[in-house]
Amino acid sequence: MDVLDTHSGKSVVIVGLEDEEIIRGIEELEKITFKDAAVNRWILAPFIEFGRVYALVDEFGFVIGSCEIFRAWQAEEAHLFAISIHPDYQSKGLGKFLLDVVLKDLKKWGVKRVKLTVSPKNDIAIKLYESFGFEKEKFVENLYGEGEDRWIMRLEMKD
Ligand SMILES: CC(C)(COP(=O)(O)OP(=O)(O)OC[C@H]1O[C@@H](n2cnc3c(N)ncnc32)[C@H](O)[C@@H]1OP(=O)(O)O)[C@@H](O)C(=O)NCCC(=O)NCCS
């Protein structure tokens, strides 16, 4: 487990397959924040091995945030699959901290463009993404099923 950065006792780490406790913590957090759309360990494992999974952990090692990324076939592009902060810790700047560390790490690995999808109803997430320079690229109706519309957003990383 590599620690990338720490802010007020909260650290962003890169999760490895051996980090059992953290994987369990991400599963629990995902259930709370994404419910039916939560990822579990079966999905986290290939994300960890072939993409990258970041966790935000508190002073005691408990998972309070997570972010899953995979690389596109186009080598310079990445997809931000999900980011979440535990409800007890939301609106305290931690989503911003986590995303900042994630984007810096992706840049270090040569990623030049990041894409994601977000619900048009998720104003907070849209604000978060726009504050990093993400722009709305396309609106797709029913992307994830009936009524599950999404914005596709895109960030061109600056050198
Ligand atoms: C979206 C999410 C990751 C943001 O994390 P967070 O820690 O709550 O956000 P931050 O405190 O870092 O705030 C980031 C920006 O979001 C906006 N924001 C945060 N809380 C807000 C609130 N209660 N009301 C309005 N805007 C808010 C602000 O623009 C803020 O930037 P600013 O403080 O500079 O104005 C978090 O709310 C979350 O986990 N939501 C559930 C899962 C989800 O929807 N994930 C995104 C889709 S994958």
Ligand as a Chemical Component Dictionary entry (heavy atoms), coordinates in Angstrom:
data_LIG
# 
_chem_comp.id                   LIG 
_chem_comp.type                 NON-POLYMER 
_chem_comp.pdbx_formal_charge   0 
_chem_comp.three_letter_code    LIG 
# 
loop_
_chem_comp_atom.comp_id 
_chem_comp_atom.atom_id 
_chem_comp_atom.alt_atom_id 
_chem_comp_atom.type_symbol 
_chem_comp_atom.charge 
_chem_comp_atom.model_Cartn_x 
_chem_comp_atom.model_Cartn_y 
_chem_comp_atom.model_Cartn_z 
_chem_comp_atom.pdbx_ordinal 
LIG C1  C1  C 0 -19.441 13.882 -4.787 1  
LIG C2  C2  C 0 -18.574 13.707 -3.548 2  
LIG C3  C3  C 0 -17.424 12.733 -3.858 3  
LIG C4  C4  C 0 -17.959 15.087 -3.170 4  
LIG O1  O1  O 0 -17.106 14.935 -2.053 5  
LIG P1  P1  P 0 -17.177 15.950 -0.823 6  
LIG O2  O2  O 0 -16.062 15.637 0.090  7  
LIG O3  O3  O 0 -18.544 15.928 -0.250 8  
LIG O4  O4  O 0 -16.936 17.347 -1.554 9  
LIG P2  P2  P 0 -15.999 18.546 -1.106 10 
LIG O5  O5  O 0 -16.306 18.921 0.311  11 
LIG O6  O6  O 0 -14.588 18.240 -1.431 12 
LIG O7  O7  O 0 -16.550 19.707 -2.051 13 
LIG C5  C5  C 0 -16.251 19.749 -3.429 14 
LIG C6  C6  C 0 -17.197 20.734 -4.111 15 
LIG O8  O8  O 0 -18.495 20.159 -4.154 16 
LIG C7  C7  C 0 -19.474 21.162 -3.894 17 
LIG N1  N1  N 0 -20.155 20.828 -2.643 18 
LIG C8  C8  C 0 -19.728 20.011 -1.639 19 
LIG N2  N2  N 0 -20.675 19.881 -0.698 20 
LIG C9  C9  C 0 -21.718 20.647 -1.114 21 
LIG C10 C10 C 0 -23.009 20.905 -0.564 22 
LIG N3  N3  N 0 -23.407 20.363 0.592  23 
LIG N4  N4  N 0 -23.839 21.721 -1.267 24 
LIG C11 C11 C 0 -23.466 22.271 -2.437 25 
LIG N5  N5  N 0 -22.234 22.046 -3.018 26 
LIG C12 C12 C 0 -21.391 21.255 -2.348 27 
LIG C13 C13 C 0 -18.737 22.467 -3.779 28 
LIG O9  O9  O 0 -18.689 23.072 -5.057 29 
LIG C14 C14 C 0 -17.366 22.031 -3.344 30 
LIG O10 O10 O 0 -16.352 22.918 -3.718 31 
LIG P3  P3  P 0 -16.129 24.300 -2.906 32 
LIG O11 O11 O 0 -16.178 23.939 -1.450 33 
LIG O12 O12 O 0 -14.789 24.781 -3.348 34 
LIG O13 O13 O 0 -17.253 25.181 -3.326 35 
LIG C15 C15 C 0 -19.400 13.210 -2.329 36 
LIG O14 O14 O 0 -20.457 14.111 -2.098 37 
LIG C16 C16 C 0 -19.982 11.804 -2.490 38 
LIG O15 O15 O 0 -19.342 10.831 -2.147 39 
LIG N6  N6  N 0 -21.206 11.676 -2.994 40 
LIG C17 C17 C 0 -21.867 10.358 -3.157 41 
LIG C18 C18 C 0 -21.231 9.539  -4.261 42 
LIG C19 C19 C 0 -21.243 10.284 -5.580 43 
LIG O16 O16 O 0 -22.257 10.831 -5.978 44 
LIG N7  N7  N 0 -20.086 10.283 -6.270 45 
LIG C20 C20 C 0 -19.941 10.979 -7.543 46 
LIG C21 C21 C 0 -20.467 10.194 -8.686 47 
LIG S1  S1  S 0 -19.353 8.878  -9.122 48 
# 
loop_
_chem_comp_bond.comp_id 
_chem_comp_bond.atom_id_1 
_chem_comp_bond.atom_id_2 
_chem_comp_bond.value_order 
_chem_comp_bond.pdbx_ordinal 
LIG C1  C2  SING 1  
LIG C2  C3  SING 2  
LIG C2  C4  SING 3  
LIG C2  C15 SING 4  
LIG C4  O1  SING 5  
LIG O1  P1  SING 6  
LIG P1  O2  DOUB 7  
LIG P1  O3  SING 8  
LIG P1  O4  SING 9  
LIG O4  P2  SING 10 
LIG P2  O5  DOUB 11 
LIG P2  O6  SING 12 
LIG P2  O7  SING 13 
LIG O7  C5  SING 14 
LIG C5  C6  SING 15 
LIG C6  O8  SING 16 
LIG C6  C14 SING 17 
LIG O8  C7  SING 18 
LIG C7  N1  SING 19 
LIG C7  C13 SING 20 
LIG N1  C8  SING 21 
LIG N1  C12 SING 22 
LIG C8  N2  DOUB 23 
LIG N2  C9  SING 24 
LIG C9  C10 SING 25 
LIG C9  C12 DOUB 26 
LIG C10 N3  SING 27 
LIG C10 N4  DOUB 28 
LIG N4  C11 SING 29 
LIG C11 N5  DOUB 30 
LIG N5  C12 SING 31 
LIG C13 O9  SING 32 
LIG C13 C14 SING 33 
LIG C14 O10 SING 34 
LIG O10 P3  SING 35 
LIG P3  O11 DOUB 36 
LIG P3  O12 SING 37 
LIG P3  O13 SING 38 
LIG C15 O14 SING 39 
LIG C15 C16 SING 40 
LIG C16 O15 DOUB 41 
LIG C16 N6  SING 42 
LIG N6  C17 SING 43 
LIG C17 C18 SING 44 
LIG C18 C19 SING 45 
LIG C19 O16 DOUB 46 
LIG C19 N7  SING 47 
LIG N7  C20 SING 48 
LIG C20 C21 SING 49 
LIG C21 S1  SING 50 
# 
